[in-house]
């Protein structure tokens, strides 16, 4: 089992750092899955996480100049690691103008992801900073826990409003209550609602647009649905705020799928990164 | 100085005005000596030539309050006068500003004994000197919350900084950051090879930002672990000393360093073989769910560091009575040994403390 990767291009490095920063804001510990072509940051929807699930997928070719991976075995050419993304974020923080960043999996005292940053310096040799980030190797028999979650059978799918706007609204609503109601319909309307004993605050969004999904059997599940009817779910507002606050770049596409009273599935797409985030409805 | 202690000790001497501070656990001491040339006018003593020079200490907060806003001070203040009035028990700081505005601050002071850390940079085995900016760039890689950092000179002469991980922290959970500096980044290096010293980063950062602002090179003098480390800045009109207590390790430095030596690799090269194959086999065959290994925590007898010794004539100010003077608070003085590799259940036998986990990379 080996892993070695190198980033030389500064733009790629900054982009990668931003992705890691976003992940670090969403999960304290998560699973990193490495395959030949992709990296995945996974948080499985265990009760310990409050039922939140995260699936972030990157094409390694868009970030790394060199990427070599040998999985556990030939038929299972993948590596699953458990790590604290904040550590990786910190390691990359001071690598803003690095000449190169190398990562490799090592096992000296314990399995570590060693991040070596080569920095320019005034002297003849470059300055090298290494960060040994402890990781846990996840054995093959547990890999099933980290399967890609399927898109739920949603009632409504709708594009999100401008994330910055949504974020500032949710931040203010956070002061009022711990839970927020998201409701949306197939007419491109979405409401964010917070209710307390004294006050009820609702923000209405219009003309958001609804993405069309082609299902496997060729029909759209929501075709029979009345476009005016709202699908709603009440979720923990802090989880939503975490998701919105973690976004450092505006996604190319941002949408959410609502399963009434069950779960809200957020999908944020960038050119080379896709992030799915599942927030369960509060009982 | 305010980053070190809550009280500012003022001591006028023949050589200039000395401002000093010490922290509550007496593990850090700093002094700034301003030569008479620094001032427009400097009078150390009173009218009678033979009276003992007066010393006092004031609350750091009060003194800093006078100089609160630096940008506005630079714009409005023309002269600053500092005057001791022992009869009135007041330290007067008078700011003479533009438009004939005079702000006078009367601060109460306390008489005190001489505060002096005993140290001799000439006796230190190792010394380094570097431009402040280079060191500032180096410490930026360490998180602000990091308590201690280890400065190390390896047998080959390479200099590195590494975050210090306490022994009771699990090595398998703590991130380790290490930075290598080339010898030619320093202005002068006279360090004993294979030496190291561990000190508190917080107080050092304070001095470092001052040094950076005044563009002075910083000199580092250290000896054996446990002996204080001295940082100095030198200028024609200013001399700054920062003395910090350091962590000692029970292992004598004459011994070859333990796993630390192994983990301090030269710049990582590209050809190596990972050791994970055997590890994965261990994982599959054993009953462990996760990769948890508890390294046998070495228990070494506690050692106290040598604090900066106070001037023998000085009466110890009443600090927390129980604490050993100079002991950095809540530290266990264990060796920098990091513990070993796999649990006893795995294919490798549980190593003893002396056995080094051989680096499979073969780089060292």
Contacts between the chains, C-beta under 8 A, distances in Angstrom:
chain1	res1	chain2	res2	distance
A	1	B	274	6.8
A	1	B	276	4.2
A	1	B	277	6.5
A	1	B	279	7.9
A	1	B	280	5.5
A	2	B	274	4.8
A	2	B	276	6.9
A	4	B	270	7.9
A	72	B	280	6.0
A	82	B	290	7.7
A	84	B	175	7.9
A	87	B	175	4.5
A	90	B	143	6.3
A	90	B	175	7.3
A	91	B	175	7.5
A	91	B	177	7.4
A	94	B	140	5.6
A	94	B	141	4.8
A	102	B	268	7.0
A	104	B	268	7.4
A	104	B	272	8.0
A	104	B	274	7.8
A	105	B	274	6.3
A	105	B	276	6.5
A	106	B	274	6.4
A	106	B	275	7.7
A	106	B	361	7.6
A	107	B	274	6.4
A	107	B	275	4.5
A	107	B	276	5.2
A	107	B	279	5.4
A	107	B	360	7.6
A	108	B	262	7.1
A	108	B	263	5.9
A	108	B	275	7.8
A	108	B	341	7.9
A	108	B	357	6.7
A	108	B	359	6.3
A	109	B	171	5.6
A	109	B	172	7.4
A	109	B	259	6.9
A	109	B	263	7.1
A	109	B	295	7.1
A	109	B	338	5.9
A	109	B	339	6.9
A	109	B	340	6.8
A	109	B	341	5.7
A	109	B	357	6.1
A	110	B	171	6.3
A	110	B	172	4.0
A	110	B	291	7.3
A	110	B	293	6.1
A	110	B	341	7.1
A	111	B	276	6.9
A	111	B	279	6.8
A	111	B	291	6.1
A	114	B	268	7.0
A	116	B	267	7.7
A	116	B	268	5.1
A	121	B	182	7.0
A	121	B	185	6.3
A	122	B	134	7.6
A	122	B	185	6.7
A	123	B	182	4.4
A	123	B	184	4.3
A	123	B	185	4.5
A	124	B	182	6.9
A	124	B	184	6.2
A	125	B	182	4.6
A	125	B	184	7.9
A	127	B	138	7.7
A	127	B	179	6.9
A	127	B	180	6.9
A	127	B	181	6.5
A	127	B	182	7.2
A	127	B	185	7.5
A	128	B	179	7.3
A	128	B	180	5.1
A	128	B	267	4.8
A	128	B	268	7.7
A	129	B	141	5.0
A	129	B	177	6.7
A	129	B	178	7.1
A	129	B	179	4.5
A	129	B	180	7.8
A	130	B	177	7.1
A	130	B	178	5.0
A	130	B	179	7.7
A	130	B	268	6.8
A	131	B	175	6.1
A	131	B	176	7.2
A	131	B	177	4.8
A	131	B	178	7.9
A	132	B	175	6.5
A	132	B	176	4.3
A	132	B	177	7.6
A	132	B	178	7.7
A	132	B	263	8.0
A	133	B	175	5.1
A	134	B	171	7.5
A	134	B	172	5.1
A	134	B	173	5.7
A	134	B	174	6.7
A	134	B	175	6.6
A	136	B	290	5.7
A	136	B	291	4.5
A	136	B	292	7.8
A	137	B	276	7.3
A	137	B	279	7.0
A	137	B	280	7.0
A	137	B	283	6.5
A	137	B	291	5.0
A	138	B	290	7.8
A	139	B	280	8.0
A	139	B	283	5.1
A	139	B	284	6.4
A	139	B	289	7.9
A	140	B	284	7.4
A	142	B	289	7.8
